[in-house]
Amino acid sequence: MHTSPWKRAGIFVLMLNFVFATFPAAAQTGLVGTGEMLAAESRALHLAEIQATLNRDEVRTQMLKLGVSPERVEGRLGALTDAELQRLAARINQMPAGAGVIEVVGIVFVVLLILELLDITDIFTGI
């Protein structure tokens, strides 16, 4: 039985594919310390807390009145350090329940102003 060179090349490529597909993929692992894990969980908790407060309708309305889009705030929250997130979450928790919309917007404004002064963002150049 005679096979064409193209068939042989195709069969050879398929055989190589099967051989290399059976090799286990190299995985890089490392130890994750307890401190790193707690810091990541703490950051996620603070971020969720702040986002829950900022997602309230009255807060969003006030931010839009001040000319700050919620999308920009979300982007800026991602740029905050763990310490800044912790301070912001602590201030939000200290506010009285059912009040403090102005304070939340003020805190967001102060955080944005600090980021602007540190040349991390340029949100106020477009205003």
Summary of the structure (lengths in Angstrom):
residues: 127
radius of gyration: 26.2
end to end distance: 78.1
largest distance: 86.8
contacts: 280
relative contact order: 0.10
helix: 69%
strand: 0%
